[in-house]
């Protein structure tokens, strides 16, 4: 355990970490309110020739949460203006300035706005026509279509890229000419388009055909991602894998991913894993995935078909998953590791759900609400596995689970920027979910019922502008009068509004998690190792039956771009407690990790975010291993929504 003096220095660091940056940005606080303005939108291109001479205006929220120091802002802008003028004297410095520094976007970054607000004034009008405006990958954005690709690689990239087929895009529309415009449905559809893996951003522009007309034209502004990407993972020179993928084959919206493995220590030098995904199968909104793997003792065949509750109006959802797999790998337990363990299995997993939309006027909330029910059957049979007993290696038990769930959901979305993304429009869910799960498990060793309960809530805090998410979950099996393999968990996530400081944007994140097991089997455990709590720290002492973690992060979005890549600096403080059950979690040792880093991403590309992190661990267990410098490719975090999916055992 660290000395008291060490701990006091640690908490002093946290105090400085939390307080000093806030003093730079908070300044004069304003009352939050939505103030709707308009700004000019000039179409870049369209399949409708009537749009070439048309100028649109659409809703834009210009208010910020906090006033900036005007004199500081003016001095900063004057500095960049002077720098630009001096750089303009020579071609090489002019090109360098344009390459690195970019004027901040005029779109609304500081405030969130409810997704349906831009369309409410057109609600119930008749949709006369729907057209597509497809923007080049490099250059214009959905917020400013007047931007042109200037550099040779941008122009070359636009020529090489195959735009998404309008026929494929139209399959993802929930609207058609002749329908009456529904503001909620249009907002949902905009979000669905943005969620497609080959789309960077999407926006609906509604244009009234005449000031007194009851009909409107809808322009669907689409900006594709550059869909070709690759990555490489090396374990020295003798072992690694190379992954190449295409998110939008021939503009058809289908994804192909190929992973080539090599290992000079294996009998067969090379291995292969291929995946093919269809985002929207034949316009049914069924996501499909097919996978084959054959490398170094692993063989896998996998097929998956899923249609989820993607809007509150969707009445039916369901899925089918089939898998057979044979593999050889290490199995890490709480106190040992089963090295090079061979196992094989086949499984099937099927579910179906029905949603019942509720009328708005029947609820205390004006938001859309649903009662949803679903049932699921899951079976897994092992053909080869390590030796197991009734209460050991439960993961390898042959079992059949029949589960059902009932849920009440209130769901809405805000549109915002610079939360987990680097500039593109992000959809922030808010609402409530109350879900009860029940079922029965037929196990090779026993038969027992299951019960689970989940409560989650997410909301914008209008007084401060921040966002707060909470989840409570508990569940377990009933065996006679005992409750076994149970758990109790709480999660809280908070992030501040986007704050302005000179030309920089800042946001602070906090995540608190607590989870404990109830009568878990002896090989089951929780961990705060690496990404489960303390990133980059490894030790057998970081495992237990209950854990508590607190993750703090300060993120600074810079105004600098290089070849379209945006730079984001961050600092973090991670705290964790883990230990046995049956006593207070605070009786365990406190462990910590501190550091800072850089994230680099180009939102136009399908590559993961490149993250470079520098960390140190003032409170670490003896003989722990850690990484001072961590380089990784991170996927963008996804926020939890308030729809139900297939009924599942709550994960420990």
C-alpha positions as CSV (number, residue, x, y, z in Angstrom):
1,X,0.0,0.0,0.0
2,X,1.3,3.5,-0.8
3,X,2.3,5.9,1.9
4,X,-0.1,8.5,3.2
5,X,2.1,11.2,1.7
6,X,1.9,9.6,-1.7
7,X,-1.9,9.5,-1.4
8,X,-2.1,13.2,-0.4
9,X,-0.1,14.2,-3.4
10,X,-2.3,12.1,-5.6
11,X,-5.5,13.8,-4.4
12,X,-3.9,17.2,-4.7
13,X,-3.3,16.4,-8.4
14,X,-6.9,15.5,-8.8
15,X,-8.0,18.8,-7.2
16,X,-5.8,20.8,-9.6
17,X,-6.9,18.6,-12.5
18,X,-10.6,19.3,-11.9
19,X,-10.4,22.9,-10.9
20,X,-7.8,24.8,-13.0
21,X,-9.2,24.1,-16.5
22,X,-12.7,24.9,-15.4
23,X,-11.6,28.4,-14.3
24,X,-10.4,29.1,-17.8
25,X,-13.7,28.4,-19.5
26,X,-16.6,28.8,-17.2
27,X,-16.6,32.6,-16.9
28,X,-20.0,34.1,-17.1
29,X,-22.7,31.5,-17.1
30,X,-25.9,32.0,-19.1
31,X,-29.3,30.5,-18.6
32,X,-29.8,27.7,-21.0
33,X,-32.5,28.2,-23.6
34,X,-33.1,27.2,-27.2
35,X,-33.0,30.1,-29.6
36,X,-33.8,29.2,-33.2
37,X,-32.2,31.1,-36.0
38,X,-31.7,30.4,-39.7
39,X,-28.7,30.5,-42.0
40,X,-28.1,30.0,-45.6
41,X,-27.6,26.6,-47.2
42,X,-26.5,26.5,-50.8
43,X,-26.9,23.1,-52.6
44,X,-23.8,21.6,-54.0
45,X,-25.5,19.2,-56.4
46,X,-28.7,17.3,-56.8
47,X,-30.5,14.8,-59.0
48,X,-33.3,17.4,-59.3
49,X,-32.3,20.1,-61.8
50,X,-34.8,22.5,-60.2
51,X,-32.5,22.8,-57.1
52,X,-29.5,24.3,-58.8
53,X,-30.8,27.9,-58.5
54,X,-32.4,27.4,-55.1
55,X,-31.2,28.6,-51.7
56,X,-32.4,26.9,-48.5
57,X,-32.5,28.0,-44.9
58,X,-32.6,25.6,-42.1
59,X,-32.6,25.7,-38.3
60,X,-29.4,26.5,-36.5
61,X,-28.9,27.3,-32.9
62,X,-26.3,30.0,-32.3
63,X,-26.6,30.4,-28.6
64,X,-23.7,29.1,-26.5
65,X,-23.8,27.9,-22.9
66,X,-21.2,30.3,-21.8
67,X,-20.1,33.8,-22.8
68,X,-16.5,34.1,-24.0
69,X,-14.1,36.9,-23.1
70,X,-14.7,39.1,-26.2
71,X,-11.3,40.8,-26.0
72,X,-9.5,37.5,-25.8
73,X,-11.6,36.2,-28.7
74,X,-10.7,39.2,-30.8
75,X,-7.0,38.9,-30.0
76,X,-7.0,35.3,-30.9
77,X,-8.8,35.9,-34.2
78,X,-6.5,38.8,-35.0
79,X,-3.5,36.5,-34.4
80,X,-4.7,33.9,-36.9
81,X,-5.7,36.6,-39.4
82,X,-2.2,38.0,-39.2
83,X,-0.6,34.6,-39.5
84,X,-2.7,33.8,-42.6
85,X,-1.8,37.1,-44.2
86,X,2.0,36.5,-43.7
87,X,1.7,32.9,-44.9
88,X,0.0,34.1,-48.0
89,X,3.0,35.9,-49.4
90,X,4.6,32.7,-50.5
91,X,3.0,29.6,-52.0
92,X,4.8,27.1,-49.8
93,X,3.7,28.9,-46.5
94,X,0.2,29.5,-47.9
95,X,-0.2,25.7,-48.6
96,X,1.3,24.9,-45.2
97,X,-1.2,27.2,-43.4
98,X,-4.2,25.8,-45.3
99,X,-3.0,22.3,-44.5
100,X,-2.7,22.7,-40.8
101,X,-5.1,25.5,-39.7
102,X,-8.8,25.6,-40.5
103,X,-11.4,28.1,-39.6
104,X,-13.8,26.6,-37.1
105,X,-17.1,25.4,-38.5
106,X,-20.1,27.7,-38.2
107,X,-22.5,24.8,-37.4
108,X,-23.9,24.5,-34.0
109,X,-21.3,22.8,-31.8
110,X,-22.0,24.3,-28.4
111,X,-25.7,23.4,-28.0
112,X,-27.7,20.3,-28.5
113,X,-31.1,20.5,-30.1
114,X,-33.9,18.0,-30.1
115,X,-33.8,16.0,-33.3
116,X,-37.4,16.7,-34.4
117,X,-37.3,20.5,-33.7
118,X,-36.2,21.5,-37.3
119,X,-39.2,19.7,-38.8
120,X,-42.0,20.7,-36.5
121,X,-43.1,23.7,-38.5
122,X,-43.7,21.4,-41.5
123,X,-45.5,18.7,-39.5
124,X,-48.5,17.1,-41.3
125,X,-47.7,18.7,-44.7
126,X,-47.8,16.5,-47.8
127,X,-44.5,15.3,-49.1
128,X,-44.5,16.2,-52.8
129,X,-41.1,14.9,-53.8
130,X,-37.9,13.4,-52.3
131,X,-34.5,13.9,-53.9
132,X,-30.9,13.1,-53.0
133,X,-28.0,15.5,-52.8
134,X,-24.8,13.5,-52.6
135,X,-21.7,15.4,-51.5
136,X,-18.1,14.4,-52.4
137,X,-16.2,12.6,-49.6
138,X,-13.6,15.4,-49.4
139,X,-14.6,19.1,-49.4
140,X,-18.2,20.1,-48.5
141,X,-20.1,19.1,-45.4
142,X,-23.8,18.8,-44.7
143,X,-23.5,22.1,-42.7
144,X,-21.6,24.0,-45.5
145,X,-22.0,22.5,-49.0
146,X,-20.1,25.5,-50.6
147,X,-16.7,24.1,-49.4
148,X,-14.7,22.8,-52.4
149,X,-11.9,20.2,-52.5
150,X,-8.7,22.1,-53.1
151,X,-5.8,19.7,-52.7
152,X,-4.8,17.1,-55.3
153,X,-5.3,14.1,-53.0
154,X,-8.8,15.3,-52.2
155,X,-9.8,15.7,-55.8
156,X,-8.2,12.4,-56.6
157,X,-10.1,10.7,-53.7
158,X,-13.4,12.2,-54.9
159,X,-12.8,10.8,-58.4
160,X,-11.9,7.4,-57.1
161,X,-14.8,7.0,-54.7
162,X,-18.0,5.3,-55.8
163,X,-21.0,7.1,-54.3
164,X,-23.7,5.1,-52.5
165,X,-26.4,4.0,-54.9
166,X,-29.5,6.1,-54.7
167,X,-31.5,2.9,-55.0
168,X,-29.8,1.5,-51.9
169,X,-30.2,4.8,-50.0
170,X,-33.9,4.9,-50.8
171,X,-34.3,1.5,-49.1
172,X,-33.3,3.1,-45.8
173,X,-36.1,5.8,-46.1
174,X,-39.1,5.6,-43.9
175,X,-41.0,8.2,-46.0
176,X,-42.3,8.3,-49.6
177,X,-44.0,10.9,-51.8
178,X,-47.6,11.4,-50.9
179,X,-47.1,10.8,-47.1
180,X,-47.9,13.4,-44.6
181,X,-44.7,14.7,-43.0
182,X,-44.2,13.5,-39.4
183,X,-41.5,15.4,-37.6
184,X,-40.5,12.5,-35.4
185,X,-40.3,10.0,-38.3
186,X,-38.2,12.4,-40.3
187,X,-35.8,12.9,-37.3
188,X,-35.6,9.1,-36.9
189,X,-34.9,8.6,-40.5
190,X,-32.1,11.1,-40.4
191,X,-30.5,9.3,-37.5
192,X,-30.9,5.9,-39.3
193,X,-29.0,7.3,-42.3
194,X,-26.2,8.6,-40.1
195,X,-25.9,5.2,-38.4
196,X,-25.1,3.4,-41.7
197,X,-21.5,2.3,-41.6
198,X,-20.7,3.9,-45.0
199,X,-22.3,7.3,-44.3
200,X,-20.4,10.1,-42.6
201,X,-23.3,12.4,-42.1
202,X,-26.9,13.0,-43.3
203,X,-29.4,15.9,-43.2
204,X,-32.9,16.4,-44.4
205,X,-33.7,19.8,-45.9
206,X,-37.5,20.6,-46.0
207,X,-38.5,23.2,-48.6
208,X,-42.1,24.4,-48.8
209,X,-43.3,24.5,-52.4
210,X,-45.1,27.8,-51.9
211,X,-45.6,30.0,-48.8
212,X,-49.3,29.1,-48.7
213,X,-48.9,25.6,-49.9
214,X,-49.7,22.5,-47.8
215,X,-46.9,20.4,-49.6
216,X,-43.2,20.3,-49.2
217,X,-40.1,18.9,-51.1
218,X,-37.5,17.0,-49.1
219,X,-33.8,17.0,-50.1
220,X,-31.8,14.2,-48.5
221,X,-28.2,15.5,-48.1
222,X,-25.8,12.5,-48.0
223,X,-22.1,12.5,-47.4
224,X,-20.3,9.2,-47.8
225,X,-17.3,7.9,-45.9
226,X,-14.1,7.0,-47.8
227,X,-14.9,3.4,-47.5
228,X,-11.6,1.6,-47.9
229,X,-9.4,1.0,-44.9
230,X,-6.7,-1.3,-43.4
231,X,-4.9,-2.0,-40.1
232,X,-2.0,-4.1,-39.0
233,X,-1.2,-5.7,-35.6
234,X,2.4,-6.9,-35.1
235,X,3.7,-9.1,-32.3
236,X,7.4,-8.8,-33.3
237,X,8.5,-9.8,-36.8
238,X,7.3,-13.5,-36.6
239,X,3.6,-13.0,-35.8
240,X,0.8,-10.6,-36.6
241,X,-2.2,-9.9,-38.8
242,X,-3.2,-7.6,-41.6
243,X,-6.8,-6.4,-41.9
244,X,-8.3,-4.7,-45.0
245,X,-11.9,-3.8,-45.4
246,X,-14.4,-2.0,-47.7
247,X,-17.5,-0.6,-46.1
248,X,-19.4,0.1,-49.3
249,X,-18.6,-2.3,-52.1
250,X,-19.5,-0.8,-55.5
251,X,-21.8,1.7,-53.7
252,X,-24.2,-1.1,-52.7
253,X,-23.9,-0.5,-48.9
254,X,-22.3,-4.0,-48.3
255,X,-19.1,-4.5,-46.3
256,X,-16.3,-6.9,-46.9
257,X,-13.6,-7.5,-44.3
258,X,-10.5,-9.7,-44.8
259,X,-8.0,-10.5,-42.1
260,X,-4.8,-12.3,-42.9
261,X,-2.8,-13.9,-40.1
262,X,0.8,-15.1,-40.1
263,X,2.8,-16.9,-37.5
264,X,6.2,-18.5,-38.2
265,X,5.8,-20.8,-35.2
266,X,2.8,-22.5,-36.7
267,X,2.8,-25.5,-39.1
268,X,0.7,-23.5,-41.5
269,X,2.3,-20.1,-41.9
270,X,-0.9,-18.2,-43.0
271,X,-4.5,-18.0,-41.8
272,X,-7.6,-16.2,-43.0
273,X,-10.8,-14.7,-41.6
274,X,-13.4,-13.1,-43.9
275,X,-16.6,-11.3,-42.9
276,X,-19.4,-10.0,-45.2
277,X,-22.1,-7.6,-43.8
278,X,-25.3,-6.3,-45.3
279,X,-26.6,-3.2,-43.5
280,X,-30.2,-3.4,-44.8
281,X,-31.2,-6.7,-46.4
282,X,-33.6,-6.0,-49.3
283,X,-35.0,-2.9,-47.6
284,X,-36.3,-4.9,-44.6
285,X,-33.9,-3.2,-42.1
286,X,-32.4,-6.6,-41.3
287,X,-28.7,-6.4,-40.6
288,X,-26.9,-9.5,-41.8
289,X,-23.4,-10.9,-41.1
290,X,-21.6,-13.9,-42.5
291,X,-18.2,-15.0,-41.3
292,X,-15.6,-17.7,-42.0
293,X,-12.4,-18.2,-40.1
294,X,-9.6,-20.7,-40.6
295,X,-6.3,-20.0,-38.8
296,X,-4.0,-21.7,-36.3
297,X,-6.4,-24.2,-34.7
298,X,-9.5,-22.1,-35.2
299,X,-12.3,-22.9,-37.5
300,X,-15.6,-20.9,-37.5
301,X,-18.8,-20.6,-39.5
302,X,-21.1,-17.8,-38.4
303,X,-24.4,-16.3,-39.7
304,X,-26.5,-13.6,-38.1
305,X,-29.7,-11.8,-39.0
306,X,-31.0,-9.0,-36.8
307,X,-33.9,-6.6,-37.1
308,X,-34.1,-4.4,-34.0
309,X,-36.5,-1.8,-32.6
310,X,-34.8,1.1,-34.4
311,X,-37.6,3.6,-33.9
312,X,-40.6,3.8,-31.5
313,X,-43.0,3.1,-34.4
314,X,-41.4,-0.3,-35.3
315,X,-43.8,-3.0,-34.2
316,X,-41.9,-6.2,-34.9
317,X,-38.3,-7.1,-34.3
318,X,-36.3,-10.4,-34.1
319,X,-33.2,-12.2,-35.1
320,X,-31.5,-15.5,-35.7
321,X,-27.9,-16.4,-35.0
322,X,-26.1,-19.6,-36.0
323,X,-22.5,-20.5,-35.1
324,X,-20.1,-23.5,-35.1
325,X,-16.6,-23.0,-33.8
326,X,-13.5,-25.0,-33.0
327,X,-10.6,-23.2,-31.4
328,X,-7.5,-23.4,-29.2
329,X,-6.8,-20.6,-26.7
330,X,-5.8,-19.6,-23.2
331,X,-8.7,-19.4,-20.6
332,X,-7.9,-16.9,-17.9
333,X,-9.5,-17.6,-14.5
334,X,-9.4,-15.7,-11.3
335,X,-6.4,-17.6,-9.9
336,X,-4.9,-19.5,-12.8
337,X,-4.8,-19.7,-16.6
338,X,-5.7,-22.8,-18.6
339,X,-3.1,-22.6,-21.4
340,X,-3.8,-23.7,-25.0
341,X,-7.2,-25.2,-24.2
342,X,-9.1,-26.8,-27.0
343,X,-12.9,-26.5,-27.2
344,X,-15.6,-26.6,-29.9
345,X,-19.3,-25.9,-30.0
346,X,-22.4,-25.3,-32.1
347,X,-25.1,-22.9,-31.1
348,X,-28.3,-21.3,-32.2
349,X,-30.0,-18.2,-30.9
350,X,-33.5,-16.9,-32.0
351,X,-35.7,-14.2,-30.7
352,X,-38.8,-12.2,-31.7
353,X,-40.3,-9.0,-30.2
354,X,-43.5,-6.9,-30.4
355,X,-43.8,-3.2,-29.5
356,X,-47.0,-1.4,-28.7
357,X,-46.7,2.4,-29.2
358,X,-48.6,4.5,-26.7
359,X,-50.4,7.7,-27.4
360,X,-48.6,10.8,-26.3
361,X,-51.6,12.3,-24.5
362,X,-51.9,9.2,-22.3
363,X,-48.5,9.8,-20.7
364,X,-47.0,12.3,-18.3
365,X,-44.2,12.8,-20.9
366,X,-45.0,14.2,-24.3
367,X,-42.2,12.0,-25.8
368,X,-42.9,8.8,-27.7
369,X,-43.4,5.7,-25.5
370,X,-43.7,2.0,-25.9
371,X,-44.5,-1.1,-24.1
372,X,-42.4,-3.9,-25.6
373,X,-42.3,-7.7,-25.1
374,X,-39.9,-10.2,-26.5
375,X,-39.0,-13.9,-26.2
376,X,-35.8,-15.7,-26.9
377,X,-34.4,-19.3,-27.1
378,X,-30.7,-19.9,-26.9
379,X,-28.9,-23.3,-27.1
380,X,-25.2,-24.2,-26.9
381,X,-23.7,-27.7,-27.2
382,X,-20.0,-28.4,-26.6
383,X,-18.3,-31.2,-28.5
384,X,-14.8,-30.6,-27.0
385,X,-14.0,-28.6,-23.8
386,X,-11.9,-28.5,-20.6
387,X,-13.1,-30.6,-17.7
388,X,-16.0,-28.9,-15.9
389,X,-18.3,-29.5,-12.9
390,X,-21.6,-28.3,-11.6
391,X,-20.1,-25.1,-10.3
392,X,-16.9,-24.7,-12.3
393,X,-16.4,-23.4,-15.8
394,X,-20.1,-22.5,-16.2
395,X,-19.2,-20.9,-19.6
396,X,-18.6,-24.5,-21.0
397,X,-21.8,-26.0,-19.7
398,X,-24.2,-27.4,-22.3
399,X,-27.5,-25.4,-21.8
400,X,-30.8,-24.3,-23.2
401,X,-32.2,-21.0,-22.1
402,X,-35.7,-19.8,-22.7
403,X,-36.1,-16.1,-21.8
404,X,-38.8,-13.4,-22.0
405,X,-38.8,-9.7,-21.3
406,X,-41.3,-6.9,-20.9
407,X,-40.3,-3.3,-20.9
408,X,-41.6,0.3,-20.8
409,X,-39.6,2.7,-22.9
410,X,-39.5,6.5,-23.4
411,X,-37.1,7.4,-26.2
412,X,-35.9,10.7,-27.8
413,X,-32.7,12.1,-29.3
414,X,-30.7,15.3,-29.4
415,X,-28.4,16.3,-32.2
416,X,-25.0,17.5,-31.1
417,X,-21.3,17.6,-32.0
418,X,-17.9,16.9,-30.5
419,X,-19.1,14.4,-27.8
420,X,-17.4,11.1,-28.8
421,X,-17.0,12.1,-32.5
422,X,-14.6,14.7,-34.0
423,X,-17.1,17.0,-35.7
424,X,-19.8,15.0,-37.5
425,X,-23.4,15.1,-36.2
426,X,-24.0,12.9,-33.2
427,X,-27.3,11.5,-32.0
428,X,-27.6,11.7,-28.2
429,X,-30.3,9.4,-26.8
430,X,-32.4,10.5,-23.8
431,X,-35.3,8.8,-22.1
432,X,-36.2,6.0,-19.7
433,X,-36.2,2.2,-19.8
434,X,-37.7,-0.2,-17.3
435,X,-37.1,-3.8,-18.2
436,X,-38.0,-7.1,-16.5
437,X,-36.4,-10.3,-17.7
438,X,-37.5,-13.8,-16.7
439,X,-36.9,-17.3,-18.0
440,X,-35.6,-20.8,-17.4
441,X,-32.4,-22.6,-18.0
442,X,-32.1,-26.4,-18.8
443,X,-28.5,-27.2,-17.9
444,X,-26.7,-30.5,-18.0
445,X,-26.2,-30.3,-14.3
446,X,-29.4,-28.5,-13.1
447,X,-32.6,-26.7,-14.1
448,X,-33.4,-23.3,-12.6
449,X,-35.4,-20.1,-13.2
450,X,-33.8,-16.7,-13.9
451,X,-34.9,-13.2,-13.0
452,X,-33.4,-9.9,-13.9
453,X,-34.3,-6.2,-13.7
454,X,-32.8,-3.2,-15.5
455,X,-33.6,0.5,-15.0
456,X,-31.9,3.2,-17.1
457,X,-32.3,6.9,-17.6
458,X,-30.6,9.6,-19.6
459,X,-31.3,13.3,-19.7
460,X,-29.9,16.7,-20.5
461,X,-29.5,18.9,-17.5
462,X,-31.1,22.1,-18.7
463,X,-29.7,24.2,-16.0
464,X,-26.0,23.3,-16.7
465,X,-26.4,21.9,-20.2
466,X,-24.6,18.6,-19.3
467,X,-25.8,15.1,-19.9
468,X,-26.4,12.5,-17.3
469,X,-27.0,8.7,-17.7
470,X,-27.8,6.3,-14.9
471,X,-28.3,2.5,-15.0
472,X,-29.3,0.1,-12.3
473,X,-29.3,-3.7,-12.9
474,X,-29.6,-6.8,-10.9
475,X,-30.3,-10.5,-11.7
476,X,-29.6,-14.1,-10.9
477,X,-30.7,-17.7,-10.9
478,X,-33.0,-19.2,-8.2
479,X,-32.0,-22.6,-6.9
480,X,-34.3,-23.7,-4.2
481,X,-34.2,-21.0,-1.6
482,X,-30.9,-19.7,-2.8
483,X,-30.0,-16.9,-5.3
484,X,-26.8,-17.8,-7.2
485,X,-24.7,-16.4,-10.0
486,X,-26.4,-13.1,-9.2
487,X,-25.1,-9.5,-9.5
488,X,-25.9,-6.0,-8.6
489,X,-24.6,-3.0,-10.6
490,X,-24.8,0.7,-10.9
491,X,-23.4,2.9,-13.7
492,X,-23.4,6.7,-13.9
493,X,-22.0,8.7,-16.8
494,X,-21.9,12.5,-17.0
495,X,-20.3,14.9,-19.5
496,X,-20.4,18.7,-19.5
497,X,-21.6,20.9,-22.3
498,X,-19.0,21.9,-24.9
499,X,-17.0,24.8,-23.5
500,X,-15.1,27.4,-25.5
501,X,-11.7,28.7,-24.7
502,X,-10.2,30.8,-27.5
503,X,-10.3,28.6,-30.6
504,X,-10.4,25.4,-28.5
505,X,-13.4,23.4,-27.5
506,X,-13.4,21.5,-24.2
507,X,-15.5,18.8,-22.6
508,X,-15.2,16.9,-19.3
509,X,-16.4,13.3,-18.8
510,X,-17.0,11.3,-15.6
511,X,-17.9,7.6,-15.4
512,X,-18.6,5.8,-12.2
513,X,-19.3,2.0,-12.0
514,X,-20.0,-0.3,-9.1
515,X,-20.7,-4.1,-9.5
516,X,-20.8,-7.0,-7.1
517,X,-21.4,-10.7,-7.5
518,X,-23.9,-12.7,-5.4
519,X,-23.0,-16.4,-4.9
520,X,-20.9,-16.5,-8.0
521,X,-19.1,-19.7,-8.9
522,X,-15.4,-20.0,-7.8
523,X,-13.8,-19.3,-11.1
524,X,-15.9,-16.2,-11.9
525,X,-14.5,-12.8,-11.2
526,X,-14.6,-9.1,-11.9
527,X,-11.5,-7.1,-13.0
528,X,-10.2,-3.6,-13.2
529,X,-7.3,-4.5,-15.4
530,X,-6.6,-2.5,-18.5
531,X,-9.8,-1.4,-20.3
532,X,-12.0,-2.7,-17.5
533,X,-10.9,0.1,-15.3
534,X,-7.2,1.1,-15.2
535,X,-6.0,1.2,-18.8
536,X,-2.5,-0.3,-19.3
537,X,-2.2,-1.8,-15.8
538,X,-2.0,-5.6,-15.3
539,X,-1.9,-7.7,-12.2
540,X,-3.6,-10.8,-10.7
541,X,-4.4,-8.6,-7.7
542,X,-6.8,-6.5,-9.8
543,X,-9.4,-9.3,-9.8
544,X,-12.2,-9.9,-7.3
545,X,-15.9,-10.4,-6.7
546,X,-16.8,-6.7,-6.4
547,X,-15.3,-3.6,-7.9
548,X,-15.8,0.2,-8.1
549,X,-14.2,2.4,-10.7
550,X,-14.1,6.2,-11.3
551,X,-12.8,7.5,-14.6
552,X,-12.3,11.2,-15.2
553,X,-11.3,12.7,-18.5
554,X,-10.8,16.2,-19.9
555,X,-10.9,16.5,-23.7
556,X,-9.7,19.4,-25.7
557,X,-10.7,19.7,-29.4
558,X,-8.1,21.7,-31.2
559,X,-8.7,23.9,-34.3
560,X,-5.8,22.2,-36.2
561,X,-6.2,19.8,-39.1
562,X,-3.5,18.0,-41.0
563,X,-4.5,16.3,-44.3
564,X,-8.1,16.3,-42.9
565,X,-7.1,14.7,-39.6
566,X,-8.3,16.4,-36.4
567,X,-6.2,16.5,-33.2
568,X,-7.7,16.0,-29.8
569,X,-5.7,16.2,-26.6
570,X,-6.9,14.6,-23.4
571,X,-5.9,14.0,-19.8
572,X,-7.3,11.4,-17.4
573,X,-7.4,10.1,-13.9
574,X,-8.6,6.5,-13.2
575,X,-9.4,5.1,-9.8
576,X,-10.3,1.5,-8.9
577,X,-11.2,-0.7,-5.9
578,X,-11.6,-4.5,-6.3
579,X,-11.7,-7.3,-3.9
580,X,-13.7,-10.2,-2.3
581,X,-17.4,-10.0,-1.6
582,X,-19.0,-10.0,1.9
583,X,-17.5,-6.8,3.1
584,X,-17.3,-3.1,2.0
585,X,-15.6,-2.4,-1.2
586,X,-13.8,0.5,0.5
587,X,-11.9,-2.0,2.7
588,X,-9.8,-2.9,-0.4
589,X,-6.7,-1.1,-1.6
590,X,-7.1,1.9,-3.9
591,X,-5.3,1.7,-7.3
592,X,-4.9,4.5,-9.8
593,X,-3.7,5.6,-13.2
594,X,-3.0,9.1,-14.4
595,X,-1.9,10.5,-17.7
596,X,-2.5,12.4,-20.9
597,X,-2.6,11.6,-24.6
598,X,-3.5,12.5,-28.2
599,X,-6.3,11.2,-30.4
600,X,-6.1,11.6,-34.2
601,X,-9.0,11.0,-36.5
602,X,-10.3,11.9,-40.0
603,X,-14.1,11.7,-39.9
604,X,-14.2,11.2,-43.7
605,X,-12.4,7.8,-43.4
606,X,-13.4,4.5,-42.0
607,X,-10.2,4.1,-40.0
608,X,-10.4,3.8,-36.2
609,X,-9.2,6.7,-34.1
610,X,-5.4,6.6,-33.5
611,X,-4.8,7.0,-29.8
612,X,-1.4,7.7,-28.2
613,X,-1.5,7.6,-24.4
614,X,1.2,8.3,-21.8
615,X,0.4,6.9,-18.3
616,X,1.8,6.4,-14.9
617,X,0.4,4.6,-11.9
618,X,1.1,6.2,-8.5
619,X,-1.0,3.5,-6.7
620,X,-0.4,0.0,-8.2
621,X,-0.1,-3.4,-6.6
622,X,3.3,-5.0,-6.1
623,X,4.8,-6.8,-9.1
624,X,2.2,-5.2,-11.4
625,X,3.0,-4.8,-15.1
626,X,2.1,-1.6,-16.9
627,X,2.6,0.3,-20.2
628,X,3.9,3.8,-19.9
629,X,3.2,4.5,-23.6
630,X,0.2,2.9,-25.3
631,X,-0.6,3.2,-29.0
632,X,-4.0,1.8,-30.2
633,X,-6.7,2.1,-32.7
634,X,-9.9,2.9,-30.8
635,X,-13.4,2.6,-32.2
636,X,-15.8,5.5,-31.5
637,X,-17.9,5.0,-28.4
638,X,-21.6,4.4,-28.8
639,X,-24.0,5.8,-26.3
640,X,-26.7,3.5,-24.8
641,X,-30.2,4.0,-26.1
642,X,-33.5,3.1,-24.4
643,X,-34.9,0.4,-26.8
644,X,-35.0,-3.2,-25.8
645,X,-33.3,-5.9,-27.9
646,X,-33.3,-9.7,-27.4
647,X,-33.7,-10.8,-23.8
648,X,-30.3,-11.7,-22.3
649,X,-28.8,-12.8,-19.0
650,X,-27.4,-9.6,-17.4
651,X,-23.6,-9.9,-17.8
652,X,-21.4,-10.1,-14.7
